[in-house]
Amino acid sequence: MLITGFQKSTLLDYPGKVACLIFTYGCNLRCEYCHNPELVIHPCKRSSIVKEEQILSFLKERKNLLDAVVITGGEPTIQPDLIPFIQKIKDTGYLVKLDTNGTNSKIVKKLLTLNIVDYWAMDIKYEKELYIQNLKEEIKYKEIIKSIKLIMERALDYEFRTTYVKGIHSIESARGIGELINGSKRYYIQNFRPGKTINPSLNFSNSFTEKELGRIKRVMKEYVKDVQIR
């Protein structure tokens, strides 16, 4: 596992659980609003790599203080040893939450078959038309649809979520996204917040107002039972 970030405690990333947070290096997408450019477009620094053994040792020491491990990125499913690493975490007795962009449905299916991920969070980046425009040639749109269906049908627990960026998304984007995840369990609307991003020109003008977010929520409620603004 190529791990280049490790947060020892978080109350925000696994609903209702105290967790630690692992950041894997590298991503197969280049979303311009990504807040982790150091994991995506900058070279991996050897000095920043966190060894698996260090994390597993930490987990054993914190057995009675932590409930779960959250694996995020970058995109964790491009890591060739993700599955054995998750199995090692499960063997220590922790819950596992996995964040994914859904571009690797084969790995999603394998993890669901092994039943070693307790909570899934899949980012729904765009409606269909924008997905097709923004995916690189080697990533097929059908991978997104396969991952959505697999998670909806087989995950123990899950959420879908979208970061809305004005200028990339519109309020009507919610309708297209709703059609992709129609009938799903839970959906979070995340407003774009300026900061460190792949595209440094993004700023406060790319955030939606509370009123606009409310309109997005009303649209999504037509498709998903539990919709929240995060």
Sequence and secondary structure as in RCSB ss.txt:
>XXXX:A:sequence
MLITGFQKSTLLDYPGKVACLIFTYGCNLRCEYCHNPELVIHPCKRSSIVKEEQILSFLKERKNLLDAVVITGGE
PTIQPDLIPFIQKIKDTGYLVKLDTNGTNSKIVKKLLTLNIVDYWAMDIKYEKELYIQNLKEEIKYKEIIKSIKL
IMERALDYEFRTTYVKGIHSIESARGIGELINGSKRYYIQNFRPGKTINPSLNFSNSFTEKELGRIKRVMKEYVK
DVQIR
>XXXX:A:secstr
  EEEEEEEESSSSTTS EEEEEES  S   TT S GGGTTS   GGG B HHHHHHHHHHTTTT  EEEEESS 
GGG TTHHHHHHHHHHTT EEEEEE S  HHHHHHHHHHT  SEEEEE  S HHHHHHHS TTS HHHHHHHHHH
HHHH SSEEEEEEE BTTB TTHHHHHHHHTTT SEEEEEE   SS SSTT  GGGS  HHHHHHHHHHHTTT S
EEEE 
